[in-house]
Amino acid sequence: MAIATGRAKTASGSKYLQQLCKHWGHKFEVEFSQTRGQVRFPSAVATMEASADALLVVIETDDTESVERLKETVANHLDRFAFREAPLPFEWSATEDR
């Protein structure tokens, strides 16, 4: 399994998490609250957690190519919703294979 963890510094993590989940909820299975959200993409699962100063995203999938594609997708969509702060400095950990 390939896993990538990313963190974007923002005081609006909860707001952006909810916006992202509502946006993707039109196409994919989504669950979310004010502080946690999960999106089930066809080839991966993205789990998000909002804190007072950041938005944490964990992407899990069976292949590295899907992780790389979704890292870019998540960051691009987040920047669209966070246009006043964009581009948000998204720090991704190295992708791991399990």
C-alpha positions as CSV (number, residue, x, y, z in Angstrom):
1,M,0.0,0.0,0.0
2,A,1.2,3.5,-0.9
3,I,0.7,6.3,1.7
4,A,1.4,10.0,1.6
5,T,0.9,12.5,4.4
6,G,0.7,16.2,3.7
7,R,0.3,19.2,5.9
8,A,-0.8,22.7,4.9
9,K,-0.4,25.5,7.4
10,T,-3.7,27.5,7.7
11,A,-6.0,28.8,10.4
12,S,-9.0,27.9,8.2
13,G,-8.4,24.1,8.0
14,S,-11.9,23.2,9.1
15,K,-13.5,25.5,6.6
16,Y,-11.4,24.1,3.7
17,L,-11.9,20.5,4.8
18,Q,-15.7,21.0,4.7
19,Q,-15.5,22.8,1.3
20,L,-13.4,20.1,-0.2
21,C,-15.7,17.3,1.1
22,K,-18.8,19.1,-0.2
23,H,-17.2,19.6,-3.6
24,W,-16.1,16.0,-4.0
25,G,-19.4,14.7,-2.5
26,H,-21.1,15.3,-5.8
27,K,-19.0,12.5,-7.4
28,F,-17.6,10.4,-4.6
29,E,-18.5,8.8,-1.3
30,V,-17.7,11.4,1.4
31,E,-18.1,11.6,5.2
32,F,-17.1,14.7,7.2
33,S,-17.5,16.8,10.3
34,Q,-15.9,20.1,11.2
35,T,-12.6,18.5,12.1
36,R,-12.4,15.3,10.1
37,G,-13.3,14.2,6.6
38,Q,-12.8,11.2,4.3
39,V,-13.2,11.0,0.5
40,R,-13.3,7.7,-1.3
41,F,-11.9,8.2,-4.7
42,P,-12.0,5.3,-7.2
43,S,-8.3,4.5,-6.7
44,A,-7.6,5.9,-3.2
45,V,-8.9,7.2,0.1
46,A,-8.1,10.7,1.3
47,T,-8.5,11.4,5.0
48,M,-8.3,15.0,6.3
49,E,-8.0,16.4,9.8
50,A,-8.2,20.1,10.7
51,S,-6.5,21.6,13.6
52,A,-6.3,25.2,14.8
53,D,-3.3,25.9,12.5
54,A,-3.2,23.3,9.8
55,L,-5.0,20.8,7.5
56,L,-3.5,17.3,7.5
57,V,-4.2,15.0,4.6
58,V,-3.4,11.3,4.4
59,I,-3.8,9.6,1.0
60,E,-3.8,5.8,0.9
61,T,-3.9,3.7,-2.3
62,D,-2.5,0.5,-3.8
63,D,-0.1,2.3,-6.2
64,T,2.4,5.1,-6.1
65,E,1.1,6.7,-9.3
66,S,-2.3,7.3,-7.8
67,V,-0.8,8.9,-4.7
68,E,1.3,11.3,-6.8
69,R,-1.8,12.3,-8.9
70,L,-4.0,12.8,-5.8
71,K,-1.3,14.8,-4.0
72,E,-1.5,17.3,-6.9
73,T,-5.3,17.2,-7.1
74,V,-5.7,17.8,-3.4
75,A,-3.2,20.7,-3.3
76,N,-4.7,22.3,-6.4
77,H,-8.3,22.1,-5.1
78,L,-7.2,23.4,-1.7
79,D,-5.6,26.4,-3.4
80,R,-8.8,27.2,-5.2
81,F,-10.8,27.3,-2.0
82,A,-8.1,29.1,-0.2
83,F,-7.6,31.7,-2.9
84,R,-7.0,34.5,-0.4
85,E,-4.1,32.5,1.2
86,A,-3.0,30.6,-2.0
87,P,-0.7,29.0,-2.7
88,L,-0.7,27.2,0.6
89,P,2.6,25.7,1.5
90,F,1.7,22.0,1.4
91,E,4.5,19.8,2.9
92,W,4.2,16.1,1.8
93,S,6.1,13.3,3.4
94,A,7.7,10.7,1.2
95,T,5.4,8.1,-0.2
96,E,5.8,4.8,1.6
97,D,5.1,1.3,0.3
98,R,3.8,-1.3,2.8
